[in-house]
């Protein structure tokens, strides 16, 4: 268990660093756009890599790399890749109802939670 935790932590640090560098690269290339181009780029790239990775690791019998590569690196790079993977998993199981619910709740409730967090902290700091 501790070895797996270390793999996730190391991968997460690498993934988060890669996310930061990708954001810097996008900003240097395109300036500081109003649209969050760096975030969407990372989300799309991370989701693509997650899809390719889970198939590759599964077919090659290398699933022991999941903690480091998928949860760690890609999880640190973008949690959206994990969100996309879980949505796809539900869809491939024919659970389109749960996939739709998962997508809707994830987006809506996360935005509402962010708004609540902002409101709470503004009230606390007022």
N, C-alpha and C positions, 0 to 999 in steps of 0.2 A: 504494500500500500504506500509506504513512504517513498519508494522508488518511483511509483507512478505519479505521485504528487510532485516529486522533483522534476519529472519529465514535463508535466503540465506547466509548472512554474517556469522552467527554463524556456519552453516553447512559447509561453505567454509573453515573456520578456522579449524574445526575438520577434514575435508577431507584432507586439505593440510598437516596438522600435521601427519595424518595417512600415507600419501604418503611418507613423509620424513622418518618416522619410518620404513616403509616397505623397502625403499631403504637402510637404515642402516642395517636392518636385512638381506637383500640379500647380502650386501657387507660383513657382518660378517660371513655369511654362506659360501660364494663362493669366497671371496677375491674381488679384484678390476678387474673384467674381462674386456677385450677390448669390447666385445659385451655388449650393455646396458641392461643387464639382469633385473635390478631393474625396469627400465621404462617399458619394455615389460611385466613383471609380473604384475605391477600395471594396465597397460592397459587391459590385458586379464581378470584379476580378476574384475576390475571395470566394464568392459563391460558385464561380466556374471551377476554380481550383478544388474546392470541396467536393463538387460532383465528380470530377476526374479522379481525385484522390481516393474516395471511398470505393469506387469501382476497382481501381488499380490495386489497392491494398487487399480488398476482398478476394479478387481473382488470383492474386499472387500469394495468398496465405500470409500476408504481412500485417494482419490486423493488430498485432502487438505494438505497431507504430502509431495507432490511433490517438493515444493519450498525448504524445509529443507533437505529432503533425496536425491532426484535426482539432483536438480540444485545445492544445497549447498554441501552436503557431497560428493556425487559422482562427482560433477563438480570440487570440490576442490581436490579430490583424483586423478581424471583423466578426462580431457576434452575429451579424446578418447572415453569414455563411451557415452557421448552425441553425438559425431560424429557417433558412431556405431548405436545408437538409431535412429538418423535422417535418416541414410542410410537404416536401416531396415524398418522404416516407409514408405519411398518412395517405397521400394521393395514390401511391403505388399499392397500398393495402386496400384501395377502393373506398377509403373513408373520406370522401370529398366533403361530407358534412362537417367532420371534425377538422379537416384542413381549412375550410372556409371560416369556421369558428375560431380556430387557432390564429389565422391571419388577422381576422377582424378584431378579436380581443387583444392580440399582441400590439397591434398598431394603436387602436383606440384607447385601451386601458393604459398603455405606456405613455401616450401623450397626456392623458388625464392625470396620471401619476406625476408626470413632470410638472404640469400646471399646479397641482396640489403642493408639490415640493417647493416650487417658486413662491406660491402664496404663503405657505407656512413660514418659510425662511424670511420673507419680507415682513411678515407680522412679528416674528421673533426679533428681528433686527431693527424694527421701527421704534 
